[in-house]
Amino acid sequence: MADSRSLHSRHCDFGVLTSSFRGVWNPREGLEFVARTPSGVPGFPPAFAYLISGTGGESKRMLRLLKAVYHPRNKYLLYMDAVSSEEERTALAVCVRLEKVFRVFRNVHMVGKSYAVDSTGPSSLAATLHGAAVLLKMGGEWDWFVTLSSSDYPIVTQDDLLHTFTDLPRDLNFVDHTSDLGWKRYHRFERITVDPNLYMGNNSKPFIAKESRRSPDAFTIFTGSPWVILSRSFVEYCVHGWENLPRQLLMYAANVPFPLEFYFHTVLCNSPQFRNTTVNGDLRFFVWDNPPKEEPLLLNMTHFRRIVRSGAAFARRFAEDDVVLRNLDRKVLRRSSAAGRWRCTEGAAEAAEKAQCGSWGDIGAVEPGPSGRRLKSSVAGLVAEERRRSDQCRSR
């Protein structure tokens, strides 16, 4: 409760919370119509569908991240796992509801019911596929699916990202991958993991069974970064599974630890339809310990110059409200609210922050900055490298 009250009082300035969460939008409320430029059309900027996930005590961080990656063209789905309380989830929903820009463009949504998830177990994959399915069911035009957690933060503006992806083929999938399994062959794919979060209501740690199994020979395993940017067509393939491969691999993944480090990679690279749509990069900036641990190091101001010059789109991990986040907000993202020509035309950022905006700019116009030019150069290099190879999936 302390977390929800803190979030509530310092950031939302509202009174009494409702006793249960029934959704963010009031369907009876009159909202001004905002014309949208189409997505998926050459020359028009694309649209992204963001899944932002968090756990108990992280609602404030999720709200900050949402504002940092917000753009009217995109769609957003927020999810908090079973560690969070109903009060905290309700507080986050009300905070979203109180932002006028979210009400006007109606593109921020929240999963009201929580369930158990552990980031190291198959329940994390189930939650990601659930989020993807919800975003597909909500409809609307979007081109790429992006997964973020509360420890992530953008290091370019959304205008930078939209500008970079405008001229790219909409079927590309940005997935860091390799088939060189090394030590993971035994520790990840021959040992059997049981994740109680698939059948218990409260979060629990997965455990290793005594039995082991042989590595599969029906498909080639690819592994890599769990953070991905996936094309809509590939997400539809994974969710709807009109071929057996996505479903077959999902069943296999039910007993594999860290499935987000192999599932999408393996589906992509074993599918004749999608194997040559891969770009071997996740557009993320990390700093790892030596030897690497399960999670990358926390980023701070000593990493700031490397972060800014990395040519990546997102970075992780950040401590809550670290000074490096404030510097990214001020120097890179140029925000009190997210930068872009779509912002409120009267009083710009200050008016938008106070929700006093009366009209909005062109959401189809993007203005990249220096970070956007670095990102575009980085992505162009990655795509060109893949196009030179006859088989884009990176084997040993």
C-alpha positions, 0 to 999 in steps of 0.5 A: 500500500505504501508504494501505491500511496506514494505513486498516487500522491506524488505523481497523480494528485488524485483522491480516493482509489476505486476498490477494484480495477475495471479498466482505464477508459470511461466509454461515456467520456467525450474525447476529441478526434485526432486524425491519424496517418496510416502505418505500414505504407511506404513513406509513412512512419511505422507504429510500435506495440509496446509490452511494458512489464513490472512487478510489485513496487515498480508501478512508479518506474513503469509510469516513468518508462511509459512517458519516456517511450510515449508517442500517439502512433504507438500502442502500449500494454502495461502488465504487473505480475502477482507480486503487485497488489490490486491497490498498486495496479489500480493506482497505476491505472488511475495515473494513466487515466489522469494523463490527458494525452493518453485519454485523447489518443486512447492507445494506453491499456492495462491488463487488470488481472495479474498472474504469477510470473518468474523471469527465469521460467516458462511463465515469462514466455507465457506472459509475453505471448499473452501480451502479444495476443492482447495487442493483436486482439485490440486491433489497430495498425502497428508494425513491430512488437517491443518488449520492455521491463521496468528496468529498461529505458529509451536512449533515443526519442520515439521520433528517432526510432520512428525515423530509423524504422520508416524506410525499413521492410516491415517484416524485419525481426531484430533478434540477437541470436546464435546456434553456438550453445556452448555451456547452455546445451546442458544447463539450459536444454538437457536439464528439465525445469519446472515452473510452478508459476504455470499452475500456482497463483502466487509467484514461486521460483522454478526448480530443476528436476532430477531427470535430464533429456537429450537435446532435440534433433527435430529443430536447431536451437538458437539462443541469444538476448531475451529482448526483441523487436518483432514484426507484426507478421511474425507475432501473428505466426507465433500467436496463431500458429497456423503451422505446428512449429510455434506450438511445438516449440512452446510445448518444448519451452515449458520445461526450459529455463530462460525461454525468452532467450531461445523461443522467438530465436528458434521459431524464426530460424527454423521457419522457412518463411521467416528465417531470412527476416532476421537482423542479428541485433537487439538494439539494446545497450548493456554492460556485463560483469566479468564473468557475466552474471544472470543480469547486466550491471546497473548503469550509472553516470560513469556509463553515460557517454557510452550509452549516448554514443552506443547507437542503440535504442534502449538500455538496461539496467537502471536503478530507480530514479538514478541521476543517469535517468534524469540526464537522459531525460534532459540531454537526450530525450529532451523531455518533461514529456516525450519529444516530438512535433505531435506535442501540444501546440499551445505552450509545448511541453509545459502545457502538456505536462499540466494537461492543459493542451487544447490542440495537438500537432501532426503525429505523422511528422517526426524530427530525429535528433543526433541520437536518431542519426546514430541509431539509423546508421547503426541499424543500416549497418546491421541490415546491410550485413544481414543482406550480404548473407544468403542465410540470415540466421547466425549459425556457429 
